[in-house]
Amino acid sequence: MNFTLLASSLDDSLAEIVGKLQSLIDSFWIYIVIALAAVVVVWGAYIGIKIAIAHRNEEKINARDMIKNLIIGIIIIFVVAMGAPLLINGLSAWVNAT
């Protein structure tokens, strides 16, 4: 009987933590997206300038590699940005289902 009481209090605690995480992410979400967009724009401008002033083939190759890394970084940021709320919602559904 003690185990059921412990399990129910653990479920309540976990549900409370998930609720607080959801409210925290909801309150900071727009600022996180704006900050990431600003970083992408600034870094993209920096790479564009490096491509424009590149004179040797080695510099052009390095700039192209930087473009590939920028695109990979944008994809990773997008996946994490879309996955975090889904993960928290899934955790919330899992806690509420038990």
KOLLUM-705641 format. One record per residue (C-alpha): x, y, z; residue number from 1; residue in one letter. Coordinates in steps of 0.2 Angstrom, whole numbers, plus 2048, in hexadecimal, padded with zeros to 3 digits. Example, Ala and Ser with C-alpha at 12.3 -4.5 7.8 and 13.67 -1.06 7.14 Angstrom:
2
r X:83E, Y:7EA, Z:827, k:1, r:A
r X:844, Y:7FB, Z:824, k:2, r:S
***
This chain:
98
r X:800, Y:800, Z:800, k:1, r:M
r X:80F, Y:80C, Z:803, k:2, r:N
r X:815, Y:809, Z:7F1, k:3, r:F
r X:804, Y:80F, Z:7EA, k:4, r:T
r X:805, Y:81F, Z:7F5, k:5, r:L
r X:817, Y:822, Z:7EF, k:6, r:L
r X:813, Y:81F, Z:7DD, k:7, r:A
r X:804, Y:82B, Z:7DD, k:8, r:S
r X:80F, Y:838, Z:7E6, k:9, r:S
r X:81D, Y:835, Z:7D9, k:10, r:L
r X:810, Y:837, Z:7CB, k:11, r:D
r X:80A, Y:847, Z:7D3, k:12, r:D
r X:81B, Y:84E, Z:7D5, k:13, r:S
r X:820, Y:849, Z:7C3, k:14, r:L
r X:810, Y:851, Z:7BC, k:15, r:A
r X:814, Y:861, Z:7C6, k:16, r:E
r X:826, Y:862, Z:7BF, k:17, r:I
r X:81F, Y:85F, Z:7AD, k:18, r:V
r X:813, Y:86D, Z:7AF, k:19, r:G
r X:820, Y:879, Z:7B5, k:20, r:K
r X:82B, Y:874, Z:7A6, k:21, r:L
r X:81D, Y:877, Z:79A, k:22, r:Q
r X:81A, Y:888, Z:7A2, k:23, r:S
r X:82C, Y:88D, Z:7A2, k:24, r:L
r X:82F, Y:888, Z:790, k:25, r:I
r X:81F, Y:891, Z:78B, k:26, r:D
r X:825, Y:8A1, Z:793, k:27, r:S
r X:836, Y:8A1, Z:78B, k:28, r:F
r X:832, Y:899, Z:77A, k:29, r:W
r X:831, Y:8A9, Z:770, k:30, r:I
r X:841, Y:8B0, Z:777, k:31, r:Y
r X:84A, Y:8A0, Z:773, k:32, r:I
r X:844, Y:8A0, Z:761, k:33, r:V
r X:848, Y:8B2, Z:75F, k:34, r:I
r X:85A, Y:8AF, Z:766, k:35, r:A
r X:85D, Y:8A0, Z:75B, k:36, r:L
r X:857, Y:8AA, Z:74C, k:37, r:A
r X:862, Y:8B8, Z:74F, k:38, r:A
r X:871, Y:8AD, Z:751, k:39, r:V
r X:86D, Y:8A4, Z:740, k:40, r:V
r X:86B, Y:8B5, Z:738, k:41, r:V
r X:87B, Y:8BC, Z:73F, k:42, r:V
r X:885, Y:8AC, Z:73B, k:43, r:W
r X:87E, Y:8AC, Z:72A, k:44, r:G
r X:883, Y:8BE, Z:726, k:45, r:A
r X:894, Y:8BA, Z:72D, k:46, r:Y
r X:896, Y:8AB, Z:721, k:47, r:I
r X:88F, Y:8B5, Z:712, k:48, r:G
r X:89C, Y:8C2, Z:715, k:49, r:I
r X:8AA, Y:8B5, Z:716, k:50, r:K
r X:8A4, Y:8AE, Z:706, k:51, r:I
r X:8A4, Y:8BF, Z:6FE, k:52, r:A
r X:8B5, Y:8C3, Z:703, k:53, r:I
r X:8BD, Y:8B2, Z:700, k:54, r:A
r X:8CA, Y:8B3, Z:6F3, k:55, r:H
r X:8D3, Y:8A2, Z:6F4, k:56, r:R
r X:8CB, Y:891, Z:6F1, k:57, r:N
r X:8CF, Y:88C, Z:702, k:58, r:E
r X:8C6, Y:89A, Z:70A, k:59, r:E
r X:8B7, Y:896, Z:6FE, k:60, r:K
r X:8B7, Y:884, Z:703, k:61, r:I
r X:8B7, Y:889, Z:716, k:62, r:N
r X:8A9, Y:895, Z:713, k:63, r:A
r X:89F, Y:887, Z:70A, k:64, r:R
r X:8A2, Y:87C, Z:719, k:65, r:D
r X:89C, Y:889, Z:725, k:66, r:M
r X:88C, Y:88A, Z:71A, k:67, r:I
r X:889, Y:877, Z:71C, k:68, r:K
r X:88C, Y:879, Z:72F, k:69, r:N
r X:880, Y:887, Z:730, k:70, r:L
r X:873, Y:87D, Z:727, k:71, r:I
r X:876, Y:86E, Z:732, k:72, r:I
r X:875, Y:879, Z:741, k:73, r:G
r X:864, Y:880, Z:73C, k:74, r:I
r X:85D, Y:86F, Z:739, k:75, r:I
r X:863, Y:869, Z:74B, k:76, r:I
r X:85C, Y:879, Z:753, k:77, r:I
r X:84B, Y:876, Z:74A, k:78, r:F
r X:84B, Y:864, Z:74F, k:79, r:V
r X:84F, Y:868, Z:761, k:80, r:V
r X:842, Y:877, Z:761, k:81, r:A
r X:834, Y:86C, Z:75B, k:82, r:M
r X:839, Y:85D, Z:765, k:83, r:G
r X:83A, Y:865, Z:776, k:84, r:A
r X:828, Y:869, Z:778, k:85, r:P
r X:823, Y:859, Z:770, k:86, r:L
r X:82D, Y:850, Z:77D, k:87, r:L
r X:826, Y:85A, Z:78B, k:88, r:I
r X:814, Y:857, Z:785, k:89, r:N
r X:818, Y:844, Z:783, k:90, r:G
r X:81F, Y:844, Z:795, k:91, r:L
r X:80F, Y:84D, Z:79B, k:92, r:S
r X:804, Y:840, Z:792, k:93, r:A
r X:80E, Y:832, Z:799, k:94, r:W
r X:80C, Y:839, Z:7AB, k:95, r:V
r X:7F9, Y:83C, Z:7A9, k:96, r:N
r X:7F6, Y:82B, Z:7A1, k:97, r:A
r X:7FD, Y:821, Z:7B1, k:98, r:T
***
